């Protein structure tokens, strides 16, 4: 069975002048509490519920804003979760 689809081979989107590029959201880390940042953070206890606006500890890069769904307990995350005081 043959396909009726034909490739134009251009690799360009109809509405743009150049190739389509996927962009990743820019995540700006917040100043780390260990470096004396402006904000003070407290680590959530294991039974506390994580909500949008909390922060995930990202190794040496500081904290990343959690923008995912709420309803998960902090103990279910591999990385520590923090909240602004």
C-alpha positions in Angstrom: 0.0 0.0 0.0 1.5 3.3 -1.0 1.2 6.5 1.0 -0.5 9.6 -0.6 1.6 11.9 1.5 4.4 13.9 -0.2 7.2 15.7 1.5 8.0 19.2 0.4 11.5 18.8 1.8 11.7 22.5 2.7 11.8 22.1 6.5 10.2 25.5 6.9 6.9 26.4 8.6 4.4 28.2 6.4 4.2 31.2 8.7 7.9 31.8 9.3 10.8 32.8 7.3 13.2 30.3 8.9 13.2 26.8 10.4 11.0 26.1 13.3 12.9 25.8 16.6 11.6 24.4 19.8 12.3 26.6 22.8 12.7 25.6 26.3 11.3 27.7 29.2 13.9 29.8 30.9 14.2 28.8 34.5 16.0 31.4 36.6 17.3 30.0 39.9 16.6 32.0 43.0 19.6 32.9 45.2 20.7 30.1 47.4 20.0 30.3 51.2 23.6 29.1 51.8 25.0 32.1 50.0 23.0 34.5 52.1 20.4 35.3 49.5 17.8 38.0 50.1 15.0 35.5 50.7 14.8 33.0 53.6 13.6 29.5 53.0 12.5 26.7 55.2 12.5 23.1 54.2 9.0 21.5 54.1 8.3 18.6 56.5 7.6 15.2 54.9 3.8 15.5 55.6 3.4 19.0 54.2 1.7 19.4 50.8 3.7 21.0 48.0 1.9 23.7 46.0 2.8 26.0 43.1 5.1 28.8 44.5 7.3 26.4 46.5 10.9 25.8 45.5 12.9 22.7 44.6 16.6 22.6 45.6 18.6 22.3 42.4 22.1 21.2 43.5 24.6 24.1 43.3 22.3 26.3 41.2 20.1 27.4 44.0 16.3 27.0 44.0 13.9 26.5 41.1 10.2 27.5 41.3 7.8 24.6 41.4 5.2 25.2 38.8 3.7 21.8 38.8 0.5 20.5 40.3 -0.2 20.6 44.0 -1.4 17.8 46.2 1.8 15.9 46.6 3.5 15.4 49.9 7.0 16.7 50.2 8.2 13.2 51.1 7.3 12.0 47.6 10.0 14.1 46.0 13.6 13.0 45.5 14.9 16.6 45.9 14.2 18.7 49.0 11.3 21.2 48.7 11.4 24.7 50.3 9.0 27.5 51.0 9.6 31.2 51.5 9.1 32.2 55.1 
